[in-house]
Amino acid sequence: MKYVPHKYQEQCMEFILSHPEAMVWLSCGLGKTSIGLTCLEALLFDYFVISKVLVICPIRVAYTWRDEIEQWDHIKHLRYVIATGTEKQRIKALTSDADIYIINRENVDWLVNKSGVPFIWNACVVDEVSSFKNSQSKRFKALMKCRPKFRRIIALTGTPSSNGLEDLYAEFKIMDYGKRLGRFIGQFRTAFFRPAVTKGAIVYKYAPLPGAEDEIYKKISDITISMEAKDYLDMPELIESNYNVSLSEEEMKRYDALKKDLVIELPEGDVTASNAAALAGKLTQLANGAIYSDDGAIIRIHNAKLDAMEDIIESLQGESMLLAYWYKHDLVRIKERLDKLGANYQQIGTDQSIKDWNAGKIQVGLIHSASCGHGINLQKGGSHIVFFGQIWSLELYQQTVARLWRQGQKSRTVVVQHIVTKGTIDERILKALSEKDMTQSALIAAVKAEFCGGEKK
């Protein structure tokens, strides 16, 4: 696919290429991965200033980097490896010949201090640098140990200080060794904070001094670019992207079994699909992670989409989002995960819930596309909407998106993300959606293509 960057993406790339230390604050869904990869390609093969790149990111985001490389024509030639899995698998990946080496943040300490792998990387991308905000963590200390090896470092995040200004200390020490905010956390706190909650000599919480925020931002501004949608995009602009997840080998076998035999054998019960339309529903449920058995019981298959949902919530760093679901078993599992995360959420539908959403009191608003697709104005409460599962009705899809993508949208940009299970009917649905053909015939054709393998993906 040909890559045609937006103007704000071009500006961001110019900044990264001209700054050996580049801190990029870019809103979720605005293409930070493609921006980073485009810059890496230029630094590798146009500027010739780097030769090996280490990308550090959340484990599930690693596959987003892979997908972006494979999607865009101008970076398809980049050789990459993903260093996850067993220790043997990680070592094999890290010792192979590639341009970009992708590793999850949990394994940084292992890589630096335990793996025994020669450190060959002279450039680093830290995706979601906010996960390095604790200067006492093993991952932070390991990254600081190898920091002198990097000629270039790019840090990417949406909101870098979700818990307050104190978060910025460690994130910027990774960039400049403490040049701007202080070499030690004590220096940083003394310069910009006062004790707010104490017990004797122990300080439990700090509060910023008057003017501290402006002074901190002034000190870091030369290596930081913040891409806020309201500053870079015309109103209204709709940005759509996919968050791809993958099934394990065993989970994919179950999916293929249902496609092939119209029946899936599970210890919890049997699920059958008697015709193409019914099969579409079964396949969509399975892609989402659970399925109804013939007696109506919920059979749980995988948590890939729940994990993706958690990643998206984390990347938004407290910003509100609408989460659109379709099946009741999805709602049950979504609520369970949100409860585990301690997230502030409500189902949107009542007058009070709509008021709470528009007042910014809800972090995650749960909506059903069939019941909230029409006549509800939600644009004042947020600008992010995530489709947990994909739906066939073009009308309901467009109307659901229109709850946020409308006049009065404060952020001037609406970001729509689809959580897509690769290799499943999710991809077929999105293809029909992009072609604006969500009729019953399109559904049947897509199912036949899945079932018979008669259409190339």
N, C-alpha and C positions, 0 to 999 in steps of 0.2 A: 504494500500500500504506500502511496506517495505521501510524504510528510509535508504538510503546509502549516507552519507554525502561526499562531496568533501573534499580534504585535507585542503583547506583553511577554510572550515566550521568547521572542527575538531579543527583547530588551534584557530579559533574565539571562539568556545565553551570552550576550555581549558582556554582561557583568561577570559571569563565571569565568569566561575566557581571559578577562583582563585582571582577575584577582586570584593569585595563588592560594589565598585563603578566602573561601566564599561561603558565607552563611546565607541560606536561601529560605525565607519564610513564605511558603506558597500554600494557598488554601487547598483543601482536599478536593481532588477531582479535576484540578486545573493542569495536569500533565507534568508533574515534577519529574517523573521517571523518564519520559521522553526527552525532556529538557536536559537532564543529567547525561543521558546516553549520547545525545547529539554533541554535547560538549566533550565528552570523553573521546568520541570518535575523532573530533577535530584535534584534540590534544595529542592523541596517539598517532594520527596519520597525516595531519596538516602541519601542526606546530612541532611535532617530534620532541616534546618535552617530557613525556612519560612513556613507559613501556609496559608496565604491569599494574593493573588496578584491582584494589581490594574493595568490594562493596559489602558493607555491614548493614544488616536490616533485620526486621522481624522475620521469623522463619517462613511465614506464609507469603510475605511480601517478596521473598526471593523469587518466587515463580512469576510474580508480576514483572520483575526485571527480565526474566526469560521471555515472557510473552511479548513485551515491548520490543525486544531485540528481533524477535521473529516476525513481528507485525510490520515494521517500517522498512521500506526498500533501502534507505540510505545508511542503515546500520546493520543490515542482515549479515554482512561479512564479518562482524565482530565475533571472535571466538570466545565462548564463555563456558564456565563450569559452575555448578552449584554444589558447594561443599557441605552437604547435610548427610544424615544417616548415621551409620556406624562409624567408629573411629577409622576402620580400614577404608571405608568408602570416602570419608573426608580426606584422608591422607592421599588417596589415589587421585582425587579431584585436585587437591592443592599442589600436587607435584606434576600434574599434566601441563601441557603447553597450551596456553590460552592468553587472551588479552584481558579478560575480566573474570575475576574469581569472586563468587557471591557466597557469603557465609552469614549465618544467623548470629545475632548479637550475643546469644547465650554461649557461643563457642569462641568468643574473642580471647578470653583468658586461657582456654585450652590451646588455641593456636599459638599464642605468644609464649606461654610459659610451660607447656606440657607436650605439645605435638612433636617437637624435634624437627619440624619442617623448616628448611632454610627460608628466611624472610626476604622474598624477592620483589615485594611491591613498593613502588615509588609514588603511588597515588592512592587516595582513599576517598570513598563516598560513604558518609554515615547517613543512612536513610532513617528518618525519625530520630534525630539527634537528641530529642527530648528524653529518650530512654537512657541517656548518659548523664542525667542531671544530678546524680548522686556521686559526689567526688570520693566517697569512701567505698564504692562498689568495686568488685573485682574487675568487671568489664571496663570501667573507667581507668583504673590503674594500669591494666594491661594495654589499653589503647595509648595511654600517655607514654608507656615504656617504648612503644614502637613509633611514636609520633615523629621523631627526628628523621625517620626513613622516608617520609612523604614529601615530595616536592610540591604536590598539589593536594589540597583537601577541600572537599565539598560537603557541607552539612545541609541536610534537607529536613524541613518539618513544617507543620501547619501552624500550630500555636506553641511557641517555645517555652512559655512560662505559665503553664496551666495552673501551677500551685503558687504562683507569685514570682516576684523578681529574683528571689534567691535561686531559682532554677537556672538562671542565666550564667551563674558563675562557672560551673563545671563545663557547660556547653561551650563557652568561649575560651576556657583554658585549653580545651582540645584544639581550638583553632590557633591560639597565639601564645600558649604557655603561660598565660596570666598577664600578658603585657598591658591589656586594657582594663581589666577588672581586678587585678591583683594576683600575685602568685599563690597566696594562701587564703582560705575561706575566711579566716579571722580578719585579714586586711579588708576583704570585701565587705564584711558585715560592719566593721568599724567605720568604714567610709560612707556607707549608704543606709545603715539601719540602726535602730535602737531596740533594746530589749522591750518586749511587749508583755510576755507572760513569763514570770520567774518564780522560783522557789529557792530562796537563799541565793547561793552563787550560781545555781543552774538556770539557764535560759531555755525555756521550752518553745518560745515563739518570738520572732523578730518582726518589727514593723518598719517600713521604709521611712526615712527622714523626709522632710519637705523638700521637694524638688529632686529627689533621688531618681525617680523614673526618667525624667528628662535628661538628667546628667548621665545615667547609664546608657540610654539610647544614643546620646551624643558621642560617648566614648566608643561605641561599637558600630556606629553608622558607616564608617569607611569600609568595612568588610561585610556589611549586611545589606541585603535587598529584601524588601517586604512587598509581596505581590498581593495587594488587596483587590478583590474583584471590582469594587466601586471605583477604583482609580484606573483600572486598565481595560474594563469591558463596557461596551455600550449597553444601555438598558432598553429592553430586557434581552439578555442573552441566555440561551439554554445550552448547557454543557453536559453531554452524556458520555459515560464511560462504563466499562465493564470491570468488575472485580472477579477474576477467574479463580476457581478452586478446582482441585483434582481429587478424584476418588482413588482409594487404594486398589491394589490389584484384586483383592477379594471383593470389594464393593463393586468394582467394575464388572466382575464376573456375574454378580447378582443382577446388575442392570442388564447385561447382555442376555442373561438367561430369560428374563422377562420379555425382552424384544423377540427372542428367537422362538420361544415355546409358549408365549402368552401365559406362562405360569412361573412363579418363583417359589422354590422350595426353601422354607425357613423353619427353624425349630419352633418359632412362635406360631406358625400357621401358614396356610397357603393363600396366595393372592392370584386371582385370575383376571384376565381381560378378554372379553368375548368379541370385541370388535375394535376397529381402529380408533374411534372416538374415545371409547373407554380406555384403550391402551394409552392414548395421549395423556389422560389424566393420571394413570398409574405411573407412567414414566416421569411425568412432571413431579409427582409426589416423591418418587424415589430420588430424583435429582435434588430435591429440597432436603432430603435426609430422613424421611419417615413415610410410612405408607399404611393405609387401612387394609386390614385383612378382610376376608369374606364375611366374617361375623362382626365387623366394625371395630375390632381392637386396633390399637396403634402399635405398629411394629417399627422400632427405631433402627435405622440403617447406618447413618453416619452423622458427624457433627461438623462437616466441612463448612457449611454455610453459617452455622452458628459461630464458628471460629472467625470467619470473615467478618461477620457482623461485629464481633468484639473488636477486631482490628480497626474497623471503620470508626467505631465509637471512640476508640483510643486516639486515632489520628485527628479526630475533630476537636479533641482537647476541651470538652465541655460545651461546644456549640450544639445547638438543637438540631435534630434530624427527624424526619418522618420515615417510618419503616412500614412499607406496604406488604401485607401478607395475603394469602388466599385460603389456605386450608386451616381447619381448626387445630390439627395436630401441630402445625407450624407455630400457631399462636401459643399453644401450651409449652412447647420447647423454648420459644423465644422468651416467654415470661420467666421460665426457670433460669435461663442464662442471665437475664437482666437482674433477677433477684440475687443471683450469685455475685454479679458484678457490683451490686449496690447502686444500680442506676436509677435515676428518677424518671419514671415512665408512667404513661397513662394511655388507655385506649381512647381514641378521639371519636366523638360521635354526639355526646350530649352537649347542651349549650354551655355548661360549666367547663367541660373539658376543652371546648373550643376557645373559650375566654382565657383559660389557663395557658393554653398553647400560645395564643396571640400575645399574651402578657409576658412570655418568656419564662414561664414557671415550669415547663416540662422539657427535659433533656431528650427523651425519646418518645415520640408520639406514634402509637400503633394504629394503623388505619387498614380497613378492608376496602379494596378497590370498588367493590360492588355497592357498599353502603356509604362510602365517603367520596365517591367519584364526582358527584354533582352538588352544586349549590352551597358549598361550604368554603368560606374564605379563610385561609390559613397563612396567607403570605406575610403577616406581621410577626409570626413566631419563629421563622427560620428559613433557610434557603437550600437545605440539603434534603433530598429524598432518596431512599434506598429501596429497591424492589428485592425483597428476600427471595421470592419466586417469580417466575415469568408468567404473564397472563396472555390469553389469545385475543381478547376483545380489544380492538384498536380504540374503540370509543371509550371504554373504561380506562384504558391506559392513558390516553390523552387527557381525559378529564381528571384523573388522579394527579398527573403532572401539573395540570392547570390550577390545582389548589395552591401551589407556590409560584408557578410561572405566570404571573399576571401583574397588572398595574398595582402599585402600592408595595411591591417587593422592596424592602429596605436595602438589602445588600446589593441590589442591581444585577445579581447573577443567581441563577438557579442551577445547582449541580445534581444531576440524576445519575445514580449508580445502579447497575444491575449485578447482583451476585449470580454468576453463571458457573454451573458445573460443566467443565470441559468434557467433550465427547458424549454429551447427552442431548436430549430434546431441547434443553434450554437454548442451545445454539440455533436450532431450527426455528424456535419461536422468535428469537431476536432477528433472524434473517427475514422472516415474514413481516415482522414489525417494521424493519427498516424499509421494506418494499411496500409498506402501507397496505398489506393484504392479509387481513386476519379473518378471512371468511372461513366457513366450514370446509370448503374445498381445499383451502390452504392447509388447514389442520390435517385433513386426511392425507394430502400429498406429503406433508412433512413426516407423518407417522409412517407412511409407506416407504419413504426414503430411509428412515431410521430402521425400519423392519427388514426391508429388502436390500438395503445398501445400494439403491438405484440412483442416488444422487450424490455427487461429490460435495463434500463440505467446503 
